[in-house]
Amino acid sequence: MTKTELIDHVAEKTGNTKKDCNEIINTTFDSIMEYLKQEAKKKQDSRDNVQIIGFGSFEVRDRKARQGRNPQNPDETIKIPARKVPVFRAGKTFKETVKGK
C-alpha cells in the first residue's frame, strides 16, 4: 500500500475528503519524525519514544561503530561510523492482527 492508497482508504472509511486525510496523515508522520529528530540530538541515551497503544512504538537507537567489508573490494576492510537509527517495534495488537488472531 502506498501513501496515496492509504489516504484514499482513510478517506473512504471516515467520509472525510482526501485533502483533509492527506493533511492529517502528513501531519502525523511529520510529528513523529520531528519528535524522533529531537530525541536523536540529545547527548544522553534517553529511551523516549513515540508510543501508539495497540499499534507500536517508534524510537531512536544508537548503532555502534563497526568494521565492515567494501562491497566493491571484499578484501578491503572499512570503518562504519556510529550513528543513530529510527526503529519501529510493532505492538501486541498489531502482531496479533497480522497473525490472524
Secondary structure as a PSIPRED ss2 file (coil, helix, strand):
# PSIPRED VFORMAT (PSIPRED V4.0)

   1 M C   1.000  0.000  0.000
   2 T C   1.000  0.000  0.000
   3 K H   0.000  1.000  0.000
   4 T H   0.000  1.000  0.000
   5 E H   0.000  1.000  0.000
   6 L H   0.000  1.000  0.000
   7 I H   0.000  1.000  0.000
   8 D H   0.000  1.000  0.000
   9 H H   0.000  1.000  0.000
  10 V H   0.000  1.000  0.000
  11 A H   0.000  1.000  0.000
  12 E H   0.000  1.000  0.000
  13 K H   0.000  1.000  0.000
  14 T H   0.000  1.000  0.000
  15 G C   1.000  0.000  0.000
  16 N C   1.000  0.000  0.000
  17 T C   1.000  0.000  0.000
  18 K H   0.000  1.000  0.000
  19 K H   0.000  1.000  0.000
  20 D H   0.000  1.000  0.000
  21 C H   0.000  1.000  0.000
  22 N H   0.000  1.000  0.000
  23 E H   0.000  1.000  0.000
  24 I H   0.000  1.000  0.000
  25 I H   0.000  1.000  0.000
  26 N H   0.000  1.000  0.000
  27 T H   0.000  1.000  0.000
  28 T H   0.000  1.000  0.000
  29 F H   0.000  1.000  0.000
  30 D H   0.000  1.000  0.000
  31 S H   0.000  1.000  0.000
  32 I H   0.000  1.000  0.000
  33 M H   0.000  1.000  0.000
  34 E H   0.000  1.000  0.000
  35 Y H   0.000  1.000  0.000
  36 L H   0.000  1.000  0.000
  37 K H   0.000  1.000  0.000
  38 Q H   0.000  1.000  0.000
  39 E H   0.000  1.000  0.000
  40 A H   0.000  1.000  0.000
  41 K H   0.000  1.000  0.000
  42 K C   1.000  0.000  0.000
  43 K C   1.000  0.000  0.000
  44 Q C   1.000  0.000  0.000
  45 D C   1.000  0.000  0.000
  46 S C   1.000  0.000  0.000
  47 R C   1.000  0.000  0.000
  48 D C   1.000  0.000  0.000
  49 N E   0.000  0.000  1.000
  50 V E   0.000  0.000  1.000
  51 Q E   0.000  0.000  1.000
  52 I E   0.000  0.000  1.000
  53 I C   1.000  0.000  0.000
  54 G C   1.000  0.000  0.000
  55 F C   1.000  0.000  0.000
  56 G E   0.000  0.000  1.000
  57 S E   0.000  0.000  1.000
  58 F E   0.000  0.000  1.000
  59 E E   0.000  0.000  1.000
  60 V E   0.000  0.000  1.000
  61 R E   0.000  0.000  1.000
  62 D E   0.000  0.000  1.000
  63 R E   0.000  0.000  1.000
  64 K C   1.000  0.000  0.000
  65 A C   1.000  0.000  0.000
  66 R E   0.000  0.000  1.000
  67 Q E   0.000  0.000  1.000
  68 G E   0.000  0.000  1.000
  69 R E   0.000  0.000  1.000
  70 N E   0.000  0.000  1.000
  71 P C   1.000  0.000  0.000
  72 Q C   1.000  0.000  0.000
  73 N E   0.000  0.000  1.000
  74 P E   0.000  0.000  1.000
  75 D E   0.000  0.000  1.000
  76 E E   0.000  0.000  1.000
  77 T E   0.000  0.000  1.000
  78 I E   0.000  0.000  1.000
  79 K E   0.000  0.000  1.000
  80 I E   0.000  0.000  1.000
  81 P C   1.000  0.000  0.000
  82 A C   1.000  0.000  0.000
  83 R E   0.000  0.000  1.000
  84 K E   0.000  0.000  1.000
  85 V E   0.000  0.000  1.000
  86 P E   0.000  0.000  1.000
  87 V E   0.000  0.000  1.000
  88 F E   0.000  0.000  1.000
  89 R E   0.000  0.000  1.000
  90 A E   0.000  0.000  1.000
  91 G C   1.000  0.000  0.000
  92 K H   0.000  1.000  0.000
  93 T H   0.000  1.000  0.000
  94 F H   0.000  1.000  0.000
  95 K H   0.000  1.000  0.000
  96 E H   0.000  1.000  0.000
  97 T H   0.000  1.000  0.000
  98 V H   0.000  1.000  0.000
  99 K H   0.000  1.000  0.000
 100 G C   1.000  0.000  0.000
 101 K C   1.000  0.000  0.000
